[in-house]
Amino acid sequence: MVRRATPAVLRDPLSGPSAPLMAEAPTHTTPLPEQLPPTVSVVVATRDRPVLLARAVQAILDQRYAGRVECIVVFDQSQPGPINVTVPNDRRLRTMSNDRTPGLAGARNTGLLAATGALVGFCDDDDEWMADKLGRQVDVLLDNPSAPAVGCGVVLVENGRESAKPATLEQVTFSDLLRGRVWELNPCTVLARLDIVREQVGLVDEELPGSYGEDYDWLLRTSKLAAIPMIDEPLVRINWHHGSFFQRRWTTISAALTYLLDKHPEFSTEPAGLARIQGQIAFAQAASGQRAAARRTAWSCLRNNWRERRAYLALAVSWHLLTPSSVVRAAHARGKGI
């Protein structure tokens, strides 16, 4: 059950779509009235996966949560279609088209600006929320009024096999995310305060090439405000597909990660974290045939952290000792990515 909190802890929903708001120009919001638990908006971006979408949406609508839930499905580069789900009386299902930049970032922002809840979450159209996710996370936010968001552990589903991955940190700080990508903290596990997202964190960055790493960038910005508490229990089922949308878009990956480093100069304070990103860039450059650039980036990476294995893999690919596909397959066999 959700415990009561003082009215100042969470805020009223904003009344409909608005322009993107940033930290330097906050807008006043009124305190949430006494009717708790708060309403939650859930944004699901989708494109051409109707069966998986129905499964994801039904899991959201079936949450064991006493408050109201609105599920906003945003169809990217396609017209909204019927969704084969059952909508309980205390739930609301909305569908709309992405009216912003085509791609995941624009679709998520379309949903964010249409949300009417005090809290907002995201769910990919091929993942599933477990029934207690919202109830557990709302409790944490009510108990931690300074937290901008909350995450949780996951169950990784791969080739029909499930493996639980509880959260390894009690809370995730900005420094944690600079040092390494906290895998359990991703948009599908996060529940955030909508007013803080709109006023201080800002929208998902639509300038990122191919929307690659948009979630990481958004979480970096969120964690700058305050640490993000984590529920160790796995409350989201993540379906991991080896045929990643980005797997062969190496040029886009390289450009997006370079953009990310330029946007967050704080990476220079964490040499191992900087080397991790540089190693990914070097591998993407090598995989896309930019062998000389890959070698330069790999050597820069090793100067920051000689233990960064991605740099050695990038060099091996650039010298034709390994193929990109063989490296990716080997990483996936170990439950990892590049």
C-alpha positions, 0 to 999 in steps of 0.5 A: 500500500502507498503511505500518505505524505505531506502535500508538498512532497509531490506536485499537481499534474500540469494541465496538458502539453507545454513547451520544453522547460529547463532548469534556468527558467522554472515554472511554478506548480501548485502542491498536490491536493490531499487525494493520494496516491498520485496519478502516474503517467506511463509513456510507451514509444512504439513502431510496428510491433503490435503484439509486443506492444499489447503485452507491454501495455497490458502489464502497465494497465494491470499494475497492483497500484491504488492510484490512477494510471494513464498509459500514453502510447506514442506511435513513431513514424506511423499512425496510431492503431488499435491495441488489443488490451483490456482497460480497467475502469481506473485506468486510461489508455491514450494513443497519439502520433509522434509530432516531434523529431522522428525517432525514440527521443521525439516519441518520448518527448511527445508523451512527456508533454502530453502527460497529466500525472504527478509522476512519469515512467517509461516502458519500451514496447517489448518490455514488461513491468511486474505488477508491483513496480508502481506501488513499490516505487511510489512508496520510495518517492513519497519517503524520499522527497529530495529524490528526482526519480527511483529505479529498480532491478531487472529480470533479463530475458534472453533466448527464453532464459530469465536471469534476475539482476537485482540493483547493486547500488542503494542509490545511483549518483552522478559520479556513479554514472560517469564511472560506468553505465549502471545497467539496471537504471534505464528508462524502463525501470525509472519512475520520475517526478514530472514537474522536475523532469519538465522544469529542471532535467529537461526533455530527452535530447533530440539532437543526439544522432539516431537517438543513441544513448538518449537514455544515458544522457537523460539519466546523467542530467537527472542524477546531477540534481540528486542521487537516484534511490534504487529498489534492489528487487527486479521489477521489470522484465527486459527482453534483450534481443541480439539483433539490436537496432543499432548493431550495424549503425556504427557511424551513428554510434560513434557520432552519438558517443562523441556528442555525449562526451562533448555535452558532459565535460565532467567525464574528464574527471573520471578517467576510467569512465572517459576511457569506457566511452572512448573505447566504444567510439574506437570500436564503432570507428573500427567496425565502420571502416575508419581504421586510422581514426579508430587507432587514434581513439584507442590510444587516447583511451588507453592513456586514460585507462590501459585496462579498457578492453574495448580499445584492444578490441578496436585495434584488433578489428582495425588490423583485421585480426577480428571481425566486428560481428565475432566480437559482438557475438562473443560479448552477447554470449557472456550477457554483455554488450560492447 
